[in-house]
Amino acid sequence: MRSNSEALFARGFARMPGGVNSPVRAFRAVGGNPVFIAKGAGSRIYDVDGNSYLDFLSSWGPMILGHAHPVVVAALIAAAHEGTSFGATTEREVIMAEMLCEAVPSLEKVRLVNSGTEAVMSAVRLARAFTNRDMIIKFDGCYHGHSDSLLVQAGSGVATLGIPDSQGVPLAIAAQTRSLPYNDIPALLSAFAKYDSRIAAVIVEPVAGNMGVVKGSRDFLAAARELTSTNGALLIFDEVITGFRFGYGGYQDIIGITPDITCLGKIIGGGLPVGAFGGKEEIMSLVAPLGGVYQAGTLAGNPLAMAAGIATLELLQEASYQYEDLERKTFGFCQEIQGFFAAKGIAVVINQAGSAFTCFFTEGQSISDFATAKQADTKAYGAFFHRLLANGLYFPPAQFEAAFFSFAHSDADIALALEGVKKAIQSL
Ligand SMILES: *Cc1c(COP(=O)(O)O)cnc(C)c1O
């Protein structure tokens, strides 16, 4: 029974394009109408009809501690009582900047912004200014937010809706972006052979989350590092999803490859709107007011976002939050459901990295780039999604997205989730 969701969707549809404020929330990729969420607590979310779900969407990544963590809520309440925006600098911004620079190897200085999109958009501007070049290399299926330069062969909702580019992006701007196959070192080599002195930056998700989960191979990321260094271009890691998801800090720490600029978002805001970009002092000193790269924000470094982010990062440093545990649980879960699919004779490839995973409905052997990801049967995924929902599990409402475990998922939750997934698969 979802009559309240249906009624709200009808009202919202009349006043918001597609009834949503972000396209993939509209369930277009899986069919049916969206569920309206009333509240969340720990590993669970509850819809406006009183149905409860174990949450594997994690708000698309940020909620690594689960929903409404009491420590984060207390930090938010305390901050709210002190005023929510001043348009002046506050202590929490300094604390947050220090925490990020301490945790992420490439960061000497950061600028805090309001979203991942803003972080990447500004990082690209900065890279262009620093190199005095225009061209950006990205990879098919990687999503870097919705700024003009990066809506070229993008993943996430763009992949789902089948829009190769967005309307309204001037050709002249899109032409400054080249998109190459992910994990493809020869393609990267030939792009540098062809454009070398025009390339300002290579931007990459070190683990892609927006074509479904696809790991960047170490060799591929090392090649990107090497080629940018030798050709005077910058390497940008978009760690908006990966930052603080696989370990405390960036994925760069885990693979031991240090980019020139890092973009963050999602987890560092603890569920509030946030983003950050940063790098070496030499690069960041080009950002206004020190340098000529303009970037600003009325609500940047907002007290509520800083309070939630700091509380989240502080908790993640505690001994009770072990990323290895989270990874082990996710690995075990994926092994089990792989078995359920096999027993039912359904071909899937499950890509798992740390606490993120995607079940690709494909006969293929492996998924290593957007071309292989796109072979997945999105209709089959849609059917799976709805069977999961009916069994109390909220997965991403699209094939080309990541599902996430949070620290709030208990062993009992996992047992329950396995039961639900098993039933969902048996009913396919
Ligand atoms: C979510 C995401 C973004 C955009 O962040 P928003 O806060 O949605 O603007 C950028 N890059 C990556 C890798 C993301 O996953």
The ligand as an SDF file (V2000), in Angstrom:
LIG
                    3D

 15 15  0  0  0  0  0  0  0  0999 V2000
   27.3970   12.6340   -6.5570 C   0  0  0  0  0  0  0  0  0  0  0  0
   28.5970   12.8920   -7.3660 C   0  0  0  0  0  0  0  0  0  0  0  0
   28.9060   14.1740   -7.8460 C   0  0  0  0  0  0  0  0  0  0  0  0
   27.9730   15.3310   -7.7190 C   0  0  0  0  0  0  0  0  0  0  0  0
   27.7080   15.6820   -6.3960 O   0  0  0  0  0  0  0  0  0  0  0  0
   26.3800   16.5060   -6.0760 P   0  0  0  0  0  0  0  0  0  0  0  0
   26.5060   16.8010   -4.6100 O   0  0  0  0  0  0  0  0  0  0  0  0
   25.2370   15.6040   -6.4160 O   0  0  0  0  0  0  0  0  0  0  0  0
   26.3850   17.7130   -6.9190 O   0  0  0  0  0  0  0  0  0  0  0  0
   30.1170   14.3530   -8.4770 C   0  0  0  0  0  0  0  0  0  0  0  0
   30.9740   13.3480   -8.6540 N   0  0  0  0  0  0  0  0  0  0  0  0
   30.7030   12.1040   -8.2160 C   0  0  0  0  0  0  0  0  0  0  0  0
   31.7080   11.0120   -8.4110 C   0  0  0  0  0  0  0  0  0  0  0  0
   29.4970   11.8250   -7.5790 C   0  0  0  0  0  0  0  0  0  0  0  0
   29.2110   10.5850   -7.2040 O   0  0  0  0  0  0  0  0  0  0  0  0
  1  2  1  0
  2  3  1  0
  2 14  2  0
  3  4  1  0
  3 10  2  0
  4  5  1  0
  5  6  1  0
  6  7  2  0
  6  8  1  0
  6  9  1  0
 10 11  1  0
 11 12  2  0
 12 13  1  0
 12 14  1  0
 14 15  1  0
M  END
$$$$
